[in-house]
Amino acid sequence: MQTNRERAAMAVSRNSIIINAALAALKLCAGIFARSAAMVSDAAHSLSDIVSAVVVMIGVKMSAKRADKEHPYGHERMECVAAVLLAALIAVTGAMIGYDGIQKALLGEALETPGRLALIAALVSIGVKEWMFRYMRKTARLIESGAVLADAWHQRSDALSSVGSFIGILGARLGLPILDPLACAVIAAFILKAAYDIFMDAIRKLTDRACDDAVIEEIRALVLAQSGVMGIDRLRTRLFGERIYVDVEILYSGKATLDEAHDAAQRVHDAIEEGFPKVKHCMVHVNPWETPYMSQF
């Protein structure tokens, strides 16, 4: 059964596929008929957006699977794996576009003046891609999906590449046809930068990085506010995809019964998981606390 989070991610990815397929067709036709290498390269970028949306859908679907015997902690990290694959795909696309543009510029190939249709296609792409970026980023933040957010930034890189296409095509129409293939190199730079950012974000989430200091301090304050907790011996957090694991050792009266100590640990556990919805699991260990007076006996 699909969760609301999964349904939202699937819906935004399906919309991405439909819109990018239409844009890719528009750009390819405009690039061919208007004789613009930059627009043909931009069309290739939009085609890569379709593949990236499919990768996101697979990642979200797998991450939503319940824990099983082989994966007792769940499958949330599959979204990070999808983001890494997405980054690799984007990087390959950027490298190919950059190589093609630089080669044509250096060899003097295809330096025809692009037609007006290419300019119109670039403007349409800029508007649509910027709207898609904002739409997908809003959805990604609502459902807290790293894979969808990575795909949103992929849309922004496409919008920026269309800006590069527009500048290159306009410059070529004003008498500098070499600017059209050089725009491909600019497009490639934007694409490679997006790939690097997506890759580094996914790697950080895959390597058990601790939460930000502000989040840790909020958890610490919440633990200390629980009845009977005299202090904290150790507090550790780690990110597991988009979720958080917490391990905390609290100090509690050494004269308390086992039931009282257990109740204290349960209060801390419940407070953390209720106060921080992103916490998937919290482990609380109780250490005995003794006052200087008690230690004399």
Summary of the structure (lengths in Angstrom):
residues: 297
radius of gyration: 26.2
end to end distance: 59.2
largest distance: 94.5
contacts: 1068
relative contact order: 0.12
helix: 69%
strand: 11%
